[in-house]
Amino acid sequence: MTRSEPRLLAPAPEGSGLSGVQGDPGPPYVGYALAMMRDPVRLHRDRMERYGPVSWGNFLGRPLVTVQGPEAAEVVLTNQDRAFASGPAWDFFIGPFFDRGLMLLDFEEHLAHRRLMQQAFTRERMVAYLDRVHDIAERGIGSWQPGRHTLLPLFRRLATDMAISAFVGLELGSGEIRRVERAFTEAVRAGLAVVRVPVPGLRWSRGLKARRQLVDFFIRHIPQKRANGGDDLFAALCTAETEDGQRFSDTEIANHMIFMLMAAHDTSTITLMTMAYHLARHPAWQERCRAESLALGPGAATTAELDSLRSMDLVMRESLRLCAPVPLLPRVAVRDTAVLGYHIPAGSLVSLTIHTNHHMPEHWPDPERFDPERFAPERQSEITHPYSWFPFGGGIHTCMGRHFSGFQAKAVMHCLLRSRAWSVPGDYTWTLDFSTLPVPRDGLPVTLSAPAD
C-alpha cells in the first residue's frame, strides 16, 4: 500500500479549536480507489491507525475525506446543521446514470419527492408486492435442479424478475427483461469507472448508453400506466398526487423508477447472496432456519409470518453487517463544518464507510465471525451505538424501501429453504469484488439438493 508524507487537507480556521484533516494523496489520479476496491477493511483500518477517524486521500482525481466509526457517522447522517448534501456526492459517482433519483436530491426538494413517493410504500401496496415476489420465487427456485450451480446469476435473475413484476408491473418478454437487466448492470458498473469520459467500449460510455435505454423504456410506458393504474410501484408514481394536485412529471417518474429499480435489484441480490453464503458455510443455522420455515406450512407467508421467522431475521441482520450492500455513503460539505473536532472545508467530498464500520473490533468483538446471535434481544447491550450498524443509511436519507427489502429477502429465503438445501466445501471462503457493489468474484458456486426429511 502506497504511503507518502502526511499532509493537511486544509488548515483549520484560526482560533476555532479544530484540527485540520490529515492524509496523503496516494498514487497519481487513482489515489486509494484501487486499494478500496481490493480490501476496504484493510485500507480503512490502516488509515484509522495512521491518521485517526477522519482522514483524506485522493479518489479518482479528487480528494476524499473518510470518516470512520459510529460517532462520525451519526454527525454526518443526522446532519443537524444541514452542512452535508447527498446529491452532489452521489452525482460524482453515479449521477450521469441515475440522474435525480431520490438519493440525489437534498433538503426541501428531497422531502417533497419523498412524501409523494411514500404513496408507493403503503401497507396495501407492500402486500401486493410481496404476493408477486412469492410467485416469482416459487417458479424461479422450482426450476433450479439438484447439482452444481453458481448462485449470483440465479439471484440476479430472480431479483430482476421481481423488480419488473412488483415495481414495473408490465408483461414483458424474456428478451426485453434481459435487456433491462443488462442496462441496469452496465449503469451500476459505470459508477466506479477509472476512465470517467465516454470512450467507446469502456464502462463510462456503456453506462451512458444504458441510461438512455432505461429512460426510453420508462417514458414509452408512462401513458399506459397513467391511464390504467395498477398495484405496482410504477403505477403508484404515475398516479401519486399531493393534496394541492402536484404530480410527478414523466421525466421525474423515469428518474425515480431507474433509481429505485437499481436500488431494489442490487441490494436484494447482495443480501440474498450473503445470507446464502453464510447458511451454506454454517449448515446448523441453515437447518435452524429451515425448521422455522417448514413450521409455517405451505403457501405464501404473510408479512406477520415472515416477521415471526426469528432465526432468519438474525441471519439477515448479521449478513447485512458482514457485507453491507452499499459499502459507503458519500456526502459533500456545502459549507465549512466539523466532524469529531476535525475541520471539514466547504466543497469536500466525504465518505462514510458502512462496510468498514461493521467490521470494527471496537464495536463488534471478533468482527469477521458469523454470529447472528449478536442481534438477539438478550445481547442488545453488545450493540454499543445506534450507528454501529446502519446498512440502510440514516437520517432523512434512510432507505425508504428498507422494510420491503427485508420482507423480500425473507420471502425468497423462505421459499428456498423449504424446497432446496445447498452446501459448499468445508474449506471454501469467498472473495468479494468491490469494483462496484460487493459481489463474490467466483459467483458463489454451491451444490443444490433436496432438503433432508
Stockholm file with secondary structure:
# STOCKHOLM 1.0

chainA/1-453         MTRSEPRLLAPAPEGSGLSGVQGDPGPPYVGYALAMMRDPVRLHRDRMERYGPVSWGNFLGRPLVTVQGPEAAEVVLTNQDRAFASGPAWDFFIGPFFDRGLMLLDFEEHLAHRRLMQQAFTRERMVAYLDRVHDIAERGIGSWQPGRHTLLPLFRRLATDMAISAFVGLELGSGEIRRVERAFTEAVRAGLAVVRVPVPGLRWSRGLKARRQLVDFFIRHIPQKRANGGDDLFAALCTAETEDGQRFSDTEIANHMIFMLMAAHDTSTITLMTMAYHLARHPAWQERCRAESLALGPGAATTAELDSLRSMDLVMRESLRLCAPVPLLPRVAVRDTAVLGYHIPAGSLVSLTIHTNHHMPEHWPDPERFDPERFAPERQSEITHPYSWFPFGGGIHTCMGRHFSGFQAKAVMHCLLRSRAWSVPGDYTWTLDFSTLPVPRDGLPVTLSAPAD
#=GR chainA/1-453 SS CCCCCCEESSCCCTTSCCEECEECCCSTTTBTHHHHHHCHHHHHHHHHHHHCSEEEEEETTEEEEEECSHHHHHHHHHCTTCCEESHHHHHHHHTTTSTTCGGGCCHHHHHHHHHHHGGGGCHHHHHHHHHHHHHHHHHHHHTCCSEEEEHHHHHHHHHHHHIIIIIICCCCCHHHHHHHHHHHHHHHHHTTCSSCSCCTTSHHHHHHHHHHHHHHHHHHHHHHHHHHCCSSHHHHHHHCCCTTCCCCCHHHHHHHHHHHHHHHHHHHHHHHHHHHHHHHHCHHHHHHHHHHHHTTCSSCCCHHHHHTCHHHHHHHHHHHHHSCSSCCEEEEESSCEEETTEEECTTCEEEECHHHHTTCTTTSSSTTSCCGGGGSGGGGGGCCCTTSSCTTCCGGGSCTTHHHHHHHHHHHHHHHHHHCEEECCTTCCCCEECSSSCEETTCCEEEEECCCC
#=GC SS_cons         CCCCCCEESSCCCTTSCCEECEECCCSTTTBTHHHHHHCHHHHHHHHHHHHCSEEEEEETTEEEEEECSHHHHHHHHHCTTCCEESHHHHHHHHTTTSTTCGGGCCHHHHHHHHHHHGGGGCHHHHHHHHHHHHHHHHHHHHTCCSEEEEHHHHHHHHHHHHIIIIIICCCCCHHHHHHHHHHHHHHHHHTTCSSCSCCTTSHHHHHHHHHHHHHHHHHHHHHHHHHHCCSSHHHHHHHCCCTTCCCCCHHHHHHHHHHHHHHHHHHHHHHHHHHHHHHHHCHHHHHHHHHHHHTTCSSCCCHHHHHTCHHHHHHHHHHHHHSCSSCCEEEEESSCEEETTEEECTTCEEEECHHHHTTCTTTSSSTTSCCGGGGSGGGGGGCCCTTSSCTTCCGGGSCTTHHHHHHHHHHHHHHHHHHCEEECCTTCCCCEECSSSCEETTCCEEEEECCCC
//
